[in-house]
Amino acid sequence: MKINIVGGGPAGLYFAILMKKSNPANEITVYERNGPDDTFGWGVVFSGRTLETLRQADAESHAEITGQFEAWDNVDVVKDDEKISVRGNSFTGISRLRLLKILQHRAEQLGVAVLFRSEITDIESLRADCHLMVGADGINSTVRQRFADRFEPNLSVRSNKYIWYGTNQLFHGLTLTFRVSDAGIFSAHSYKFNQTTSTFIVECDQLTWQRGGFEELNDVETRSYLQQVFKSDLQGRPLLSNNSKWINFVLVKNSQWAFENTVLIGDALHTAHFSIGSGTKLAMEDAIALANSFQRHDDTLDALYEFESSRKPYIEEYQAAALESMLWFENVRQYSHLSPIELAYSLMMRSGRVNHADLKKRDPQFVSRYEAAAS
Ligand SMILES: Cc1cc2nc3c(=O)[nH]c(=O)nc-3n(C[C@H](O)[C@H](O)[C@H](O)COP(=O)(O)OP(=O)(O)OC[C@H]3O[C@@H](n4cnc5c(N)ncnc54)[C@H](O)[C@@H]3O)c2cc1C
Protein backbone atom coordinates (compact mmCIF):
# COMPACT_ATOMS: atom_id res chain seq x y z
CA MET A 1 0.00 0.00 0.00
CA LYS A 2 1.32 3.47 -0.85
CA ILE A 3 0.66 6.03 1.87
CA ASN A 4 1.38 9.76 1.73
CA ILE A 5 1.24 11.62 5.02
CA VAL A 6 1.22 15.42 5.19
CA GLY A 7 2.74 16.53 8.51
CA GLY A 8 5.48 15.01 10.66
CA GLY A 9 4.04 15.86 14.08
CA PRO A 10 3.12 13.19 16.65
CA ALA A 11 0.04 12.04 14.67
CA GLY A 12 1.70 11.66 11.27
CA LEU A 13 4.93 10.07 12.51
CA TYR A 14 3.16 7.64 14.82
CA PHE A 15 0.73 6.52 12.12
CA ALA A 16 3.68 5.97 9.75
CA ILE A 17 5.44 3.86 12.40
CA LEU A 18 2.41 1.67 13.08
CA MET A 19 1.57 1.10 9.40
CA LYS A 20 5.17 0.24 8.52
CA LYS A 21 5.36 -2.10 11.49
CA SER A 22 2.16 -3.87 10.56
CA ASN A 23 3.37 -4.40 6.99
CA PRO A 24 6.97 -3.58 6.01
CA ALA A 25 5.90 -3.68 2.34
CA ASN A 26 3.83 -0.51 2.86
CA GLU A 27 5.51 2.35 1.05
CA ILE A 28 5.16 5.34 3.38
CA THR A 29 6.30 8.92 2.96
CA VAL A 30 5.90 11.67 5.56
CA TYR A 31 6.16 15.23 4.22
CA GLU A 32 7.17 17.73 6.89
CA ARG A 33 7.67 21.42 6.18
CA ASN A 34 10.03 22.00 9.12
CA GLY A 35 13.52 20.67 9.72
CA PRO A 36 14.08 17.75 12.14
CA ASP A 37 15.09 20.02 15.04
CA ASP A 38 12.54 22.81 14.62
CA THR A 39 9.56 22.84 16.90
CA PHE A 40 7.14 25.11 18.63
CA GLY A 41 6.38 24.93 22.29
CA TRP A 42 8.07 23.17 25.17
CA GLY A 43 6.69 20.12 26.91
CA VAL A 44 3.61 17.94 26.48
CA VAL A 45 1.88 15.73 29.03
CA PHE A 46 0.51 12.18 29.02
CA SER A 47 -1.59 10.39 31.61
CA GLY A 48 -0.54 6.98 32.98
CA ARG A 49 -3.32 5.32 30.97
CA THR A 50 -2.13 6.87 27.70
CA LEU A 51 1.34 5.48 28.24
CA GLU A 52 -0.07 1.99 28.57
CA THR A 53 -1.90 2.44 25.24
CA LEU A 54 1.37 3.55 23.63
CA ARG A 55 3.17 0.53 25.08
CA GLN A 56 0.67 -1.84 23.51
CA ALA A 57 0.93 -0.09 20.14
CA ASP A 58 4.74 0.10 19.92
CA ALA A 59 6.88 -1.12 22.81
CA GLU A 60 10.11 0.27 21.27
CA SER A 61 9.08 3.93 21.11
CA HIS A 62 7.23 3.57 24.44
CA ALA A 63 10.49 2.47 26.11
CA GLU A 64 12.30 5.50 24.67
CA ILE A 65 9.54 7.90 25.72
CA THR A 66 9.28 6.57 29.28
CA GLY A 67 13.06 6.67 29.60
CA GLN A 68 12.94 10.45 29.10
CA PHE A 69 9.96 11.67 30.97
CA GLU A 70 9.19 13.36 34.28
CA ALA A 71 6.36 11.85 36.34
CA TRP A 72 4.15 13.34 39.05
CA ASP A 73 0.81 12.67 40.69
CA ASN A 74 -0.21 16.07 42.06
CA VAL A 75 -2.17 18.99 40.71
CA ASP A 76 -1.16 22.16 42.59
CA VAL A 77 -3.45 25.16 42.71
CA VAL A 78 -1.88 28.47 43.74
CA LYS A 79 -3.95 31.46 44.79
CA ASP A 80 -3.09 34.32 47.16
CA ASP A 81 0.32 32.72 47.80
CA GLU A 82 -1.35 29.60 49.15
CA LYS A 83 -0.63 26.30 47.40
CA ILE A 84 -3.19 23.47 47.56
CA SER A 85 -1.95 20.06 46.38
CA VAL A 86 -4.38 17.46 45.10
CA ARG A 87 -2.89 13.96 44.84
CA GLY A 88 -3.82 10.93 42.76
CA ASN A 89 -3.52 12.51 39.31
CA SER A 90 -0.86 10.50 37.52
CA PHE A 91 0.80 12.44 34.69
CA THR A 92 4.11 12.56 32.86
CA GLY A 93 5.78 15.32 30.92
CA ILE A 94 8.23 15.13 28.03
CA SER A 95 9.75 17.75 25.77
CA ARG A 96 7.90 17.98 22.47
CA LEU A 97 11.19 18.11 20.60
CA ARG A 98 12.45 14.98 22.40
CA LEU A 99 9.21 13.15 21.59
CA LEU A 100 9.48 14.12 17.93
CA LYS A 101 13.13 12.99 17.78
CA ILE A 102 12.15 9.59 19.20
CA LEU A 103 9.33 9.19 16.67
CA GLN A 104 11.44 10.45 13.74
CA HIS A 105 14.20 7.99 14.61
CA ARG A 106 11.81 5.08 15.02
CA ALA A 107 10.05 5.86 11.72
CA GLU A 108 13.33 6.07 9.82
CA GLN A 109 14.62 2.89 11.48
CA LEU A 110 11.56 1.03 10.18
CA GLY A 111 12.06 2.36 6.65
CA VAL A 112 9.57 5.24 6.50
CA ALA A 113 10.74 8.08 4.22
CA VAL A 114 10.54 11.26 6.31
CA LEU A 115 11.10 14.22 4.00
CA PHE A 116 11.91 17.34 6.01
CA ARG A 117 11.63 20.89 4.67
CA SER A 118 8.95 19.63 2.28
CA GLU A 119 5.97 21.95 2.41
CA ILE A 120 3.02 20.48 0.53
CA THR A 121 0.91 22.93 -1.42
CA ASP A 122 -0.25 20.69 -4.27
CA ILE A 123 -2.48 18.35 -2.29
CA GLU A 124 -4.27 16.92 -5.37
CA SER A 125 -1.11 15.48 -6.97
CA LEU A 126 -0.06 13.85 -3.73
CA ARG A 127 -3.52 12.42 -3.25
CA ALA A 128 -3.71 11.05 -6.79
CA ASP A 129 -0.40 9.28 -6.32
CA CYS A 130 -1.25 6.96 -3.39
CA HIS A 131 -3.75 4.51 -1.97
CA LEU A 132 -4.15 6.52 1.22
CA MET A 133 -3.47 10.18 1.98
CA VAL A 134 -3.41 11.31 5.59
CA GLY A 135 -3.78 14.96 6.58
CA ALA A 136 -1.80 15.08 9.82
CA ASP A 137 -0.84 18.68 9.23
CA GLY A 138 -1.98 20.26 12.48
CA ILE A 139 -4.42 22.92 13.51
CA ASN A 140 -4.11 25.01 10.32
CA SER A 141 -4.34 21.92 8.10
CA THR A 142 -3.95 22.62 4.38
CA VAL A 143 -5.54 19.26 3.58
CA ARG A 144 -8.64 20.20 5.60
CA GLN A 145 -8.82 23.63 3.96
CA ARG A 146 -8.37 22.27 0.45
CA PHE A 147 -11.20 19.77 0.93
CA ALA A 148 -13.37 21.86 3.22
CA ASP A 149 -16.43 20.96 1.12
CA ARG A 150 -15.86 17.28 1.94
CA PHE A 151 -14.77 17.51 5.59
CA GLU A 152 -17.19 20.33 6.50
CA PRO A 153 -15.01 21.75 9.26
CA ASN A 154 -16.33 23.86 12.09
CA LEU A 155 -13.73 26.23 13.61
CA SER A 156 -14.49 28.27 16.69
CA VAL A 157 -11.93 30.94 17.62
CA ARG A 158 -12.14 31.44 21.38
CA SER A 159 -11.88 34.80 23.08
CA ASN A 160 -9.14 34.13 25.64
CA LYS A 161 -5.51 34.86 24.79
CA TYR A 162 -2.68 32.53 25.71
CA ILE A 163 1.07 32.33 25.22
CA TRP A 164 3.34 29.28 25.58
CA TYR A 165 6.66 29.86 27.36
CA GLY A 166 9.31 27.77 29.05
CA THR A 167 11.19 28.51 32.29
CA ASN A 168 13.99 26.99 34.32
CA GLN A 169 11.88 27.32 37.45
CA LEU A 170 10.74 23.76 38.12
CA PHE A 171 7.08 23.05 38.85
CA HIS A 172 6.80 19.56 40.29
CA GLY A 173 3.28 18.66 39.27
CA LEU A 174 0.67 20.29 37.08
CA THR A 175 0.58 23.73 38.67
CA LEU A 176 -2.33 26.11 38.05
CA THR A 177 -1.53 29.58 39.33
CA PHE A 178 -3.86 32.57 39.52
CA ARG A 179 -2.50 36.11 39.90
CA VAL A 180 -4.47 39.32 39.97
CA SER A 181 -2.80 42.40 38.48
CA ASP A 182 -4.03 45.92 37.68
CA ALA A 183 -5.11 44.63 34.27
CA GLY A 184 -7.08 41.61 35.50
CA ILE A 185 -6.56 37.92 36.27
CA PHE A 186 -3.79 35.87 34.71
CA SER A 187 -3.78 32.06 34.90
CA ALA A 188 -0.62 30.01 34.41
CA HIS A 189 -0.51 26.32 33.51
CA SER A 190 2.94 24.95 34.30
CA TYR A 191 4.74 21.63 34.73
CA LYS A 192 8.27 20.32 34.62
CA PHE A 193 9.07 18.22 31.53
CA ASN A 194 12.78 17.54 32.00
CA GLN A 195 15.45 18.03 34.68
CA THR A 196 15.88 21.72 33.96
CA THR A 197 12.79 23.09 32.25
CA SER A 198 9.06 23.63 32.78
CA THR A 199 6.33 24.59 30.37
CA PHE A 200 4.68 27.86 31.46
CA ILE A 201 1.51 28.82 29.58
CA VAL A 202 -0.11 32.13 30.49
CA GLU A 203 -3.78 32.72 29.74
CA CYS A 204 -6.05 35.73 30.24
CA ASP A 205 -9.31 37.09 28.96
CA GLN A 206 -9.60 39.62 26.15
CA LEU A 207 -10.26 42.58 28.46
CA THR A 208 -7.28 41.79 30.70
CA TRP A 209 -5.11 41.46 27.59
CA GLN A 210 -6.27 44.84 26.27
CA ARG A 211 -5.84 46.56 29.63
CA GLY A 212 -2.36 45.07 29.89
CA GLY A 213 -1.55 46.85 26.60
CA PHE A 214 -0.04 43.69 25.12
CA GLU A 215 -0.85 44.72 21.58
CA GLU A 216 1.86 47.35 21.87
CA LEU A 217 4.46 45.21 23.68
CA ASN A 218 7.29 43.34 21.99
CA ASP A 219 8.59 39.92 23.07
CA VAL A 220 11.00 41.25 25.73
CA GLU A 221 8.44 43.69 27.15
CA THR A 222 5.72 41.01 27.25
CA ARG A 223 7.95 38.61 29.14
CA SER A 224 9.08 41.30 31.52
CA TYR A 225 5.42 42.22 32.26
CA LEU A 226 4.44 38.58 32.89
CA GLN A 227 7.59 37.89 34.92
CA GLN A 228 6.46 40.68 37.19
CA VAL A 229 2.92 39.25 37.48
CA PHE A 230 4.28 35.78 38.36
CA LYS A 231 7.34 37.08 40.23
CA SER A 232 6.95 34.92 43.33
CA ASP A 233 6.05 31.80 41.34
CA LEU A 234 9.04 32.11 39.02
CA GLN A 235 11.29 33.11 41.92
CA GLY A 236 13.06 35.61 39.73
CA ARG A 237 13.77 33.15 36.90
CA PRO A 238 13.04 34.46 33.41
CA LEU A 239 10.38 33.25 31.00
CA LEU A 240 11.99 31.67 27.94
CA SER A 241 10.58 32.43 24.53
CA ASN A 242 10.51 30.07 21.57
CA ASN A 243 9.11 32.52 19.07
CA SER A 244 6.24 32.68 21.60
CA LYS A 245 3.21 34.73 20.59
CA TRP A 246 -0.22 35.46 22.04
CA ILE A 247 -2.80 33.33 20.31
CA ASN A 248 -6.49 32.49 20.57
CA PHE A 249 -7.38 28.86 21.01
CA VAL A 250 -9.23 27.41 18.00
CA LEU A 251 -11.70 24.62 18.64
CA VAL A 252 -11.66 22.36 15.57
CA LYS A 253 -14.35 19.85 14.63
CA ASN A 254 -15.12 18.16 11.30
CA SER A 255 -18.48 16.70 10.28
CA GLN A 256 -16.78 14.20 7.97
CA TRP A 257 -13.45 12.65 8.86
CA ALA A 258 -12.65 10.97 5.56
CA PHE A 259 -13.63 10.65 1.90
CA GLU A 260 -12.33 8.42 -0.90
CA ASN A 261 -8.65 7.80 -0.03
CA THR A 262 -8.18 10.84 2.25
CA VAL A 263 -8.46 11.12 6.03
CA LEU A 264 -7.59 13.65 8.75
CA ILE A 265 -6.01 12.81 12.12
CA GLY A 266 -4.71 14.77 15.14
CA ASP A 267 -5.15 18.53 15.46
CA ALA A 268 -6.18 18.77 11.80
CA LEU A 269 -9.26 16.75 12.76
CA HIS A 270 -10.05 17.96 16.27
CA THR A 271 -8.64 20.05 19.09
CA ALA A 272 -9.18 19.91 22.85
CA HIS A 273 -8.31 22.85 25.09
CA PHE A 274 -4.73 22.68 26.45
CA SER A 275 -6.02 22.92 30.04
CA ILE A 276 -6.78 19.20 29.90
CA GLY A 277 -3.37 18.52 28.30
CA SER A 278 -4.46 15.96 25.77
CA GLY A 279 -3.71 17.19 22.24
CA THR A 280 -0.71 14.93 21.72
CA LYS A 281 -2.42 11.99 23.41
CA LEU A 282 -5.46 12.30 21.13
CA ALA A 283 -3.24 12.71 18.06
CA MET A 284 -1.29 9.54 18.83
CA GLU A 285 -4.42 7.59 19.76
CA ASP A 286 -5.96 8.60 16.41
CA ALA A 287 -2.91 7.08 14.74
CA ILE A 288 -3.43 3.86 16.71
CA ALA A 289 -7.16 3.70 15.93
CA LEU A 290 -6.60 4.30 12.21
CA ALA A 291 -3.78 1.75 12.00
CA ASN A 292 -5.95 -0.80 13.85
CA SER A 293 -8.78 -0.25 11.35
CA PHE A 294 -6.38 -1.09 8.52
CA GLN A 295 -5.43 -4.28 10.36
CA ARG A 296 -9.06 -5.35 10.24
CA HIS A 297 -9.94 -4.22 6.70
CA ASP A 298 -8.12 -4.56 3.38
CA ASP A 299 -10.43 -2.11 1.72
CA THR A 300 -9.52 1.55 2.35
CA LEU A 301 -13.12 2.78 2.45
CA ASP A 302 -14.06 0.10 4.98
CA ALA A 303 -11.08 0.98 7.17
CA LEU A 304 -11.87 4.70 7.03
CA TYR A 305 -15.52 4.03 7.77
CA GLU A 306 -14.62 2.02 10.86
CA PHE A 307 -12.09 4.61 12.03
CA GLU A 308 -14.65 7.40 11.88
CA SER A 309 -17.58 5.49 13.32
CA SER A 310 -15.68 3.94 16.23
CA ARG A 311 -13.56 6.92 17.22
CA LYS A 312 -15.95 9.83 16.73
CA PRO A 313 -18.11 9.19 19.83
CA TYR A 314 -14.99 9.03 22.01
CA ILE A 315 -13.62 12.28 20.58
CA GLU A 316 -16.97 14.02 20.98
CA GLU A 317 -17.08 13.03 24.63
CA TYR A 318 -13.51 14.23 25.12
CA GLN A 319 -14.19 17.54 23.41
CA ALA A 320 -17.26 18.03 25.60
CA ALA A 321 -15.11 17.63 28.75
CA ALA A 322 -12.40 19.90 27.30
CA LEU A 323 -15.07 22.50 26.49
CA GLU A 324 -16.15 22.63 30.15
CA SER A 325 -12.54 23.05 31.19
CA MET A 326 -11.98 25.79 28.62
CA LEU A 327 -15.16 27.61 29.74
CA TRP A 328 -13.94 27.48 33.34
CA PHE A 329 -10.75 29.32 32.36
CA GLU A 330 -12.63 31.74 30.11
CA ASN A 331 -14.86 32.62 33.08
CA VAL A 332 -12.16 32.60 35.74
CA ARG A 333 -13.29 36.00 37.02
CA GLN A 334 -16.49 34.47 38.34
CA TYR A 335 -14.43 32.13 40.56
CA SER A 336 -12.03 34.77 41.85
CA HIS A 337 -13.92 35.25 45.14
CA LEU A 338 -13.35 31.58 46.10
CA SER A 339 -10.85 30.67 48.80
CA PRO A 340 -7.81 28.66 47.58
CA ILE A 341 -9.32 25.33 48.72
CA GLU A 342 -12.70 26.10 47.11
CA LEU A 343 -10.96 27.19 43.94
CA ALA A 344 -8.93 23.97 43.85
CA TYR A 345 -12.11 21.92 44.30
CA SER A 346 -13.93 23.82 41.56
CA LEU A 347 -10.95 23.30 39.24
CA MET A 348 -10.80 19.57 39.86
CA MET A 349 -14.51 19.22 39.08
CA ARG A 350 -14.54 21.58 36.09
CA SER A 351 -14.58 19.13 33.19
CA GLY A 352 -17.34 16.96 34.62
CA ARG A 353 -15.13 13.87 34.23
CA VAL A 354 -14.35 13.66 37.96
CA ASN A 355 -17.07 13.63 40.61
CA HIS A 356 -16.90 14.11 44.37
CA ALA A 357 -16.54 10.36 45.06
CA ASP A 358 -13.71 10.01 42.49
CA LEU A 359 -11.91 12.93 44.06
CA LYS A 360 -12.33 11.42 47.51
CA LYS A 361 -10.79 8.20 46.29
CA ARG A 362 -7.86 10.06 44.72
CA ASP A 363 -7.13 12.34 47.67
CA PRO A 364 -9.28 11.84 50.80
CA GLN A 365 -7.28 14.40 52.76
CA PHE A 366 -7.94 17.13 50.23
CA VAL A 367 -11.68 16.33 50.16
CA SER A 368 -11.87 16.37 53.98
CA ARG A 369 -10.21 19.79 54.04
CA TYR A 370 -12.64 21.03 51.41
CA GLU A 371 -15.67 19.63 53.25
CA ALA A 372 -14.52 21.26 56.47
CA ALA A 373 -14.05 24.63 54.72
CA ALA A 374 -17.37 24.42 52.88
CA SER A 375 -19.49 23.46 55.91
C1 LIG B 1 -0.32 26.15 24.33
C2 LIG B 1 -0.45 24.70 23.99
C3 LIG B 1 -0.18 23.77 24.95
C4 LIG B 1 -0.29 22.41 24.69
N1 LIG B 1 -0.03 21.53 25.67
C5 LIG B 1 -0.16 20.23 25.43
C6 LIG B 1 0.09 19.28 26.42
O1 LIG B 1 0.44 19.60 27.55
N2 LIG B 1 -0.07 17.99 26.16
C7 LIG B 1 -0.45 17.58 24.92
O2 LIG B 1 -0.56 16.39 24.74
N3 LIG B 1 -0.68 18.45 23.92
C8 LIG B 1 -0.55 19.76 24.15
N4 LIG B 1 -0.81 20.66 23.15
C9 LIG B 1 -1.34 20.22 21.88
C10 LIG B 1 -0.33 19.59 20.98
O3 LIG B 1 0.72 20.45 20.72
C11 LIG B 1 -1.04 19.17 19.69
O4 LIG B 1 -2.32 18.75 19.99
C12 LIG B 1 -0.30 18.04 19.03
O5 LIG B 1 0.95 18.48 18.65
C13 LIG B 1 -1.08 17.54 17.81
O6 LIG B 1 -0.28 16.72 17.01
P1 LIG B 1 -0.44 16.69 15.42
O7 LIG B 1 0.58 15.74 14.92
O8 LIG B 1 -1.85 16.48 15.07
O9 LIG B 1 -0.14 18.17 14.93
P2 LIG B 1 1.19 19.03 15.03
O10 LIG B 1 2.01 18.63 16.20
O11 LIG B 1 0.78 20.45 14.90
O12 LIG B 1 1.99 18.59 13.73
C14 LIG B 1 1.61 18.96 12.42
C15 LIG B 1 2.85 18.99 11.56
O13 LIG B 1 2.49 19.22 10.21
C16 LIG B 1 3.42 20.09 9.61
N5 LIG B 1 2.74 20.73 8.48
C17 LIG B 1 1.66 21.56 8.52
N6 LIG B 1 1.29 21.92 7.27
C18 LIG B 1 2.14 21.28 6.43
C19 LIG B 1 2.26 21.24 5.00
N7 LIG B 1 1.42 21.92 4.20
N8 LIG B 1 3.26 20.50 4.46
C20 LIG B 1 4.13 19.80 5.25
N9 LIG B 1 4.05 19.82 6.61
C21 LIG B 1 3.06 20.54 7.18
C22 LIG B 1 3.79 21.04 10.73
O14 LIG B 1 5.05 21.64 10.51
C23 LIG B 1 3.80 20.10 11.94
O15 LIG B 1 5.08 19.56 12.19
C24 LIG B 1 -0.69 21.99 23.39
C25 LIG B 1 -0.94 22.93 22.39
C26 LIG B 1 -0.84 24.27 22.68
C27 LIG B 1 -1.10 25.26 21.58
The ligand as an ORCA input file, in Angstrom:
! r2SCAN-3c Opt
* xyz 0 1
  C      -0.319     26.153     24.328
  C      -0.451     24.702     23.991
  C      -0.177     23.765     24.950
  C      -0.292     22.414     24.686
  N      -0.026     21.530     25.673
  C      -0.160     20.227     25.427
  C       0.087     19.282     26.420
  O       0.438     19.603     27.553
  N      -0.067     17.991     26.157
  C      -0.451     17.577     24.920
  O      -0.557     16.388     24.737
  N      -0.682     18.451     23.916
  C      -0.552     19.757     24.147
  N      -0.811     20.656     23.150
  C      -1.344     20.216     21.883
  C      -0.331     19.586     20.982
  O       0.720     20.453     20.718
  C      -1.039     19.169     19.694
  O      -2.321     18.752     19.989
  C      -0.305     18.038     19.028
  O       0.953     18.483     18.654
  C      -1.076     17.543     17.806
  O      -0.276     16.721     17.010
  P      -0.444     16.693     15.422
  O       0.580     15.739     14.921
  O      -1.851     16.479     15.072
  O      -0.138     18.167     14.934
  P       1.187     19.025     15.030
  O       2.006     18.633     16.201
  O       0.778     20.446     14.900
  O       1.993     18.586     13.728
  C       1.605     18.960     12.423
  C       2.850     18.991     11.565
  O       2.486     19.221     10.210
  C       3.417     20.091      9.607
  N       2.737     20.734      8.478
  C       1.665     21.564      8.520
  N       1.292     21.915      7.268
  C       2.137     21.284      6.431
  C       2.263     21.241      5.005
  N       1.422     21.918      4.200
  N       3.258     20.501      4.457
  C       4.126     19.800      5.253
  N       4.053     19.815      6.610
  C       3.064     20.538      7.183
  C       3.791     21.041     10.728
  O       5.054     21.640     10.509
  C       3.805     20.103     11.940
  O       5.082     19.561     12.187
  C      -0.693     21.993     23.391
  C      -0.937     22.931     22.385
  C      -0.835     24.273     22.683
  C      -1.096     25.260     21.577
*
